[in-house]
Amino acid sequence: MFGVSHAARGARTNLATARPPIARAVATWGSTMSTLTGKRILVTGPAGQIAFPLVQDLVRDNEVWGIARFGDPESRAKVDETGCITRVVDLANPDWQDLPDRFDHVLHLAIFQATSADYDYALKVNAEGTALLMHRFANSTSVLIVSTVAVYDSNPDGAYLYRENDLLGDNRAPYSPTYGISKIAQEGVARSMARVLNLPTTIARMNVSYSPLGGLPVMQLDMLVADMDVPVMAGGSSFNPIDEIDINLQVPQLLDVASVPATICNWGGDDAVSTEEYVTYLGSLVGKTPRFVYVPDGIAGRAIDNTRREELIGGCSVHWKDGFQRTAKTRYPDLYVGP
């Protein structure tokens, strides 16, 4: 559904070589502005869209290790170039022998997300893999488990703001039917392991992340550039886009509030925005007018109530419009017509 044409690829700048370093943002109200310095940190899935910019940021002041299957040698080489120390580890059947005995912090961002209906394998990686990871590094100071708002039971109101105590449910998203249920299982495992191991843990339910490297808004930006229709769930859908800068800033803060039992909070941008509003804004940045197609199945809206996150770590520093400007300008410098 989110394929990109050759025309769009040709217009896009080479982010592997041209992407500038992320500027350190100044956090706004309520933020503790915690930082990680001089720590040994383990990141799972370090080549991922969220994890890679985070690794780039963390390696400046820390010893960072990254583990994944690394089926694509180029993805491992990309991570190696940041200064991160990589090892091949399959969370379905992990071999930890090439890793240190202890990390100060563990950041678990790796996921299994596929179009197949292989529930057994999804549970093996997302749930069992989390238990094995936490057990192996139970001597860490804290763990951050990145979950997803896909764990919530769907509300028919596309603008509904989901809260941490709302119903959970298997939404069976067509792009990955096993994702929601296996992430619910992951949360249950992480909560249990935090208590069994007395391991301070935060479970953060990610909304819609974005950076010049990717994310749902960037997929939609690519579609605009390729003159493709943009599908939207019938009945409307809203999200809370969060910029990579805020993600990087908030990781240390989320580790600070890790606890036993586990701390659970939504993780997204400050503003809930409809798909139509933010895609139209993206189009204005590259001179494109979106054509929306309303579909019965797709990526359901998951706008969130941020009260819990704001109580714990404060607000975000990057407004979604400012973040979209930076992202569009970096990804499509030759097409950019925004501020």
C-alpha positions as CSV (number, residue, x, y, z in Angstrom):
1,M,0.0,0.0,0.0
2,F,2.9,2.3,0.7
3,G,5.1,1.6,-2.3
4,V,7.2,4.4,-3.8
5,S,7.7,4.9,-7.5
6,H,11.1,5.2,-9.2
7,A,10.2,8.8,-9.9
8,A,9.9,9.5,-6.2
9,R,13.1,7.7,-5.4
10,G,14.9,9.7,-8.0
11,A,13.8,13.0,-6.6
12,R,14.8,12.1,-3.1
13,T,18.2,13.0,-1.7
14,N,20.6,10.3,-0.7
15,L,20.0,10.4,3.1
16,A,22.9,8.0,3.8
17,T,25.4,10.5,2.7
18,A,23.6,13.9,2.7
19,R,21.6,13.7,6.0
20,P,23.0,16.2,8.4
21,P,23.6,15.4,12.1
22,I,20.6,15.9,14.4
23,A,20.8,19.1,16.3
24,R,20.3,18.8,20.0
25,A,16.9,20.4,20.7
26,V,16.1,22.4,23.8
27,A,13.2,20.7,25.6
28,T,10.3,22.7,26.8
29,W,8.1,22.9,29.9
30,G,8.3,20.1,32.4
31,S,11.2,18.3,30.9
32,T,13.9,16.9,33.1
33,M,16.4,17.2,30.3
34,S,18.2,14.0,31.4
35,T,21.1,12.9,29.3
36,L,23.1,9.7,28.9
37,T,26.8,10.1,29.2
38,G,29.6,7.5,29.8
39,K,27.1,4.6,29.8
40,R,27.2,1.2,28.2
41,I,24.0,0.9,26.3
42,L,22.4,-2.0,24.4
43,V,20.1,-1.2,21.5
44,T,18.1,-3.9,19.8
45,G,17.2,-3.3,16.1
46,P,19.7,-0.5,15.7
47,A,19.2,-0.1,12.0
48,G,15.5,0.6,12.4
49,Q,13.8,3.9,11.5
50,I,13.5,5.0,15.2
51,A,16.6,3.3,16.5
52,F,19.2,4.4,13.9
53,P,19.0,8.2,14.7
54,L,18.9,7.3,18.4
55,V,22.1,5.3,18.0
56,Q,23.7,8.2,16.1
57,D,22.9,10.4,19.0
58,L,24.0,8.1,21.8
59,V,27.4,7.1,20.4
60,R,28.7,10.6,20.9
61,D,28.9,10.2,24.7
62,N,28.4,6.5,25.3
63,E,29.6,3.0,24.5
64,V,26.7,1.7,22.4
65,W,26.2,-1.9,21.3
66,G,23.6,-3.0,18.7
67,I,22.1,-6.4,18.1
68,A,19.9,-7.7,15.3
69,R,19.8,-10.5,12.8
70,F,21.4,-8.1,10.2
71,G,20.1,-10.1,7.2
72,D,21.1,-7.1,5.1
73,P,24.9,-6.6,5.4
74,E,24.5,-3.0,4.3
75,S,22.3,-2.2,7.3
76,R,24.9,-3.6,9.6
77,A,27.6,-1.6,7.9
78,K,25.5,1.6,8.2
79,V,25.3,1.0,12.0
80,D,29.0,0.2,12.3
81,E,29.8,3.5,10.6
82,T,28.2,5.4,13.5
83,G,30.6,3.9,16.0
84,C,28.1,1.4,17.4
85,I,29.5,-2.0,18.2
86,T,27.3,-4.6,16.4
87,R,26.7,-8.3,17.0
88,V,24.4,-10.7,15.2
89,V,21.8,-11.9,17.6
90,D,18.4,-13.5,16.7
91,L,16.0,-12.8,19.5
92,A,14.0,-15.9,18.5
93,N,17.0,-18.1,19.5
94,P,19.6,-15.7,21.0
95,D,23.2,-16.4,21.5
96,W,24.7,-13.8,23.9
97,Q,28.3,-15.0,24.1
98,D,29.8,-12.1,22.1
99,L,28.2,-9.5,24.3
100,P,29.4,-7.9,27.6
101,D,28.1,-9.3,30.9
102,R,26.3,-6.1,31.8
103,F,24.8,-3.0,30.2
104,D,23.8,0.1,32.1
105,H,20.6,0.4,30.1
106,V,18.8,-1.8,27.5
107,L,16.7,-0.1,24.8
108,H,14.5,-2.7,23.1
109,L,13.3,-1.4,19.8
110,A,13.5,-4.5,17.6
111,I,10.2,-6.0,16.4
112,F,8.9,-8.7,14.1
113,Q,6.3,-7.1,11.9
114,A,5.2,-8.8,8.7
115,T,2.2,-9.3,6.4
116,S,2.1,-13.0,7.2
117,A,-0.2,-14.6,9.8
118,D,2.6,-16.5,11.5
119,Y,1.4,-15.9,15.1
120,D,3.7,-18.5,16.6
121,Y,6.9,-16.8,15.2
122,A,5.6,-13.3,16.1
123,L,5.1,-14.4,19.7
124,K,8.5,-16.1,19.7
125,V,10.3,-12.9,18.7
126,N,8.2,-10.1,20.2
127,A,7.2,-11.8,23.5
128,E,9.6,-14.6,24.2
129,G,12.5,-12.6,22.8
130,T,11.7,-9.8,25.3
131,A,11.7,-12.2,28.2
132,L,15.0,-13.7,27.2
133,L,16.6,-10.3,26.7
134,M,15.4,-9.0,30.1
135,H,16.5,-12.2,31.8
136,R,20.0,-12.1,30.3
137,F,20.6,-8.5,31.2
138,A,18.6,-8.4,34.5
139,N,21.6,-6.7,36.1
140,S,21.0,-3.5,34.1
141,T,20.0,-0.3,35.8
142,S,16.9,0.0,33.6
143,V,15.1,-1.2,30.5
144,L,13.0,0.7,27.9
145,I,10.6,-1.5,26.0
146,V,9.2,0.3,23.0
147,S,5.6,-0.9,22.4
148,T,2.9,0.5,20.2
149,V,-0.5,2.1,20.3
150,A,-1.6,-0.8,18.1
151,V,-2.2,-2.6,21.3
152,Y,-5.4,-0.6,21.9
153,D,-8.8,-2.0,21.0
154,S,-10.1,0.1,18.1
155,N,-12.6,2.9,18.9
156,P,-15.0,3.8,16.0
157,D,-14.3,7.5,16.7
158,G,-11.3,8.3,14.5
159,A,-10.5,11.3,16.7
160,Y,-10.7,9.4,20.0
161,L,-7.7,10.0,22.4
162,Y,-6.5,6.7,23.7
163,R,-5.4,6.5,27.4
164,E,-3.1,3.9,29.1
165,N,-6.0,2.3,30.9
166,D,-8.2,1.9,27.8
167,L,-9.2,-1.6,26.5
168,L,-6.5,-3.5,24.7
169,G,-7.5,-5.6,21.7
170,D,-6.3,-7.4,18.6
171,N,-6.9,-4.9,15.8
172,R,-5.6,-7.3,13.1
173,A,-4.1,-4.6,10.9
174,P,-4.0,-5.7,7.3
175,Y,-0.4,-4.7,7.0
176,S,0.6,-7.0,9.9
177,P,-2.1,-9.2,11.3
178,T,0.1,-10.5,14.1
179,Y,1.5,-7.2,15.3
180,G,-1.1,-6.0,17.8
181,I,-1.6,-9.3,19.6
182,S,2.2,-10.1,19.8
183,K,2.9,-6.6,21.2
184,I,0.2,-7.1,23.8
185,A,1.9,-10.4,24.7
186,Q,5.3,-8.5,24.8
187,E,3.9,-6.0,27.3
188,G,2.6,-8.8,29.5
189,V,5.9,-10.5,29.4
190,A,7.8,-7.3,30.1
191,R,5.6,-6.5,33.1
192,S,6.1,-9.9,34.5
193,M,9.8,-10.0,34.0
194,A,10.2,-6.5,35.6
195,R,8.6,-7.9,38.8
196,V,10.3,-11.3,38.7
197,L,13.7,-9.8,38.1
198,N,13.1,-6.6,40.1
199,L,14.3,-4.8,37.0
200,P,13.1,-1.2,36.6
201,T,11.2,-1.0,33.3
202,T,9.4,1.5,31.2
203,I,6.9,0.3,28.5
204,A,6.4,3.2,26.1
205,R,3.6,2.9,23.5
206,M,4.8,4.6,20.4
207,N,2.4,6.5,18.2
208,V,3.6,7.8,14.8
209,S,7.4,8.5,14.7
210,Y,9.0,10.3,11.8
211,S,12.4,11.5,10.6
212,P,14.0,12.1,7.2
213,L,14.7,8.3,7.2
214,G,11.0,7.2,7.4
215,G,7.8,6.8,9.3
216,L,4.2,6.9,8.3
217,P,4.2,10.6,7.4
218,V,7.3,10.1,5.3
219,M,5.7,7.2,3.4
220,Q,2.8,9.6,2.7
221,L,5.2,12.3,1.6
222,D,6.8,9.9,-0.8
223,M,3.4,9.0,-2.2
224,L,2.6,12.7,-2.7
225,V,5.9,13.2,-4.6
226,A,5.1,10.2,-6.7
227,D,1.6,11.6,-7.5
228,M,-0.1,8.6,-5.8
229,D,-3.4,8.5,-4.0
230,V,-3.1,8.6,-0.2
231,P,-5.4,6.0,1.5
232,V,-7.2,7.1,4.6
233,M,-9.4,5.0,6.9
234,A,-13.1,5.6,6.4
235,G,-14.4,7.5,9.4
236,G,-11.3,9.4,9.8
237,S,-8.0,8.9,11.6
238,S,-5.8,11.0,13.8
239,F,-2.3,10.6,15.1
240,N,0.3,12.3,17.3
241,P,3.5,12.6,15.1
242,I,6.7,12.7,17.1
243,D,10.0,13.9,15.7
244,E,13.2,11.9,16.1
245,I,14.7,14.8,18.0
246,D,12.1,14.5,20.7
247,I,12.4,10.7,20.7
248,N,16.2,11.0,21.3
249,L,15.6,13.6,24.0
250,Q,13.0,11.6,25.8
251,V,14.7,8.2,25.9
252,P,16.9,9.2,28.9
253,Q,13.9,10.6,30.7
254,L,11.9,7.4,30.1
255,L,14.7,5.4,31.5
256,D,14.7,7.7,34.6
257,V,11.1,6.9,35.3
258,A,11.5,3.1,34.9
259,S,10.1,1.3,37.9
260,V,8.9,-2.0,39.4
261,P,6.1,-2.7,38.5
262,A,6.8,-1.3,35.1
263,T,5.9,2.3,34.1
264,I,3.5,2.4,31.2
265,C,2.9,5.5,29.1
266,N,1.8,6.6,25.7
267,W,4.7,8.0,23.5
268,G,3.9,10.5,20.8
269,G,3.9,14.2,19.9
270,D,2.0,16.8,21.8
271,D,-0.6,17.4,19.1
272,A,-3.3,15.1,17.8
273,V,-3.6,15.8,14.0
274,S,-5.9,14.2,11.4
275,T,-4.3,12.4,8.5
276,E,-6.0,14.9,6.1
277,E,-4.5,17.9,7.9
278,Y,-1.0,16.7,8.2
279,V,-0.8,15.2,4.7
280,T,-2.2,18.4,3.2
281,Y,0.5,20.3,5.1
282,L,3.2,17.9,3.8
283,G,1.9,18.5,0.3
284,S,2.2,22.2,0.6
285,L,5.9,21.8,1.5
286,V,6.7,20.1,-1.9
287,G,4.1,21.7,-4.1
288,K,1.6,18.8,-4.2
289,T,-2.1,18.6,-3.5
290,P,-3.1,15.2,-2.0
291,R,-5.8,13.0,-3.4
292,F,-7.3,11.1,-0.6
293,V,-9.0,7.7,-1.1
294,Y,-11.1,6.4,1.8
295,V,-10.7,2.7,2.5
296,P,-12.4,0.3,4.9
297,D,-9.1,-1.2,6.1
298,G,-5.7,0.3,6.7
299,I,-3.7,2.0,9.4
300,A,-6.3,2.9,12.0
301,G,-6.1,6.2,13.8
302,R,-4.5,6.1,17.2
303,A,-4.4,9.6,18.6
304,I,-3.4,9.6,22.3
305,D,-4.0,11.3,25.6
306,N,-0.6,12.6,26.7
307,T,-1.5,13.3,30.3
308,R,0.5,10.5,31.7
309,R,3.6,11.2,29.6
310,E,3.5,14.9,30.5
311,E,3.3,14.1,34.2
312,L,6.3,11.8,33.9
313,I,8.7,13.6,31.6
314,G,7.0,16.8,30.3
315,G,6.3,18.0,26.8
316,C,7.9,17.9,23.4
317,S,10.2,20.4,21.9
318,V,9.4,20.1,18.2
319,H,6.0,21.1,16.8
320,W,4.9,18.7,14.1
321,K,4.8,21.4,11.5
322,D,8.4,22.4,12.3
323,G,9.5,18.8,12.2
324,F,7.7,18.1,8.9
325,Q,9.5,21.2,7.4
326,R,12.9,19.8,8.4
327,T,12.0,16.3,7.2
328,A,10.6,17.4,3.8
329,K,13.5,19.8,3.2
330,T,16.1,17.1,4.0
331,R,14.4,14.3,2.0
332,Y,13.4,16.4,-1.0
333,P,15.6,19.5,-1.1
334,D,15.0,20.1,-4.8
335,L,11.2,20.0,-4.4
336,Y,10.9,21.9,-1.1
337,V,8.9,25.1,-1.3
338,G,8.0,25.5,2.4
339,P,9.2,28.1,4.9
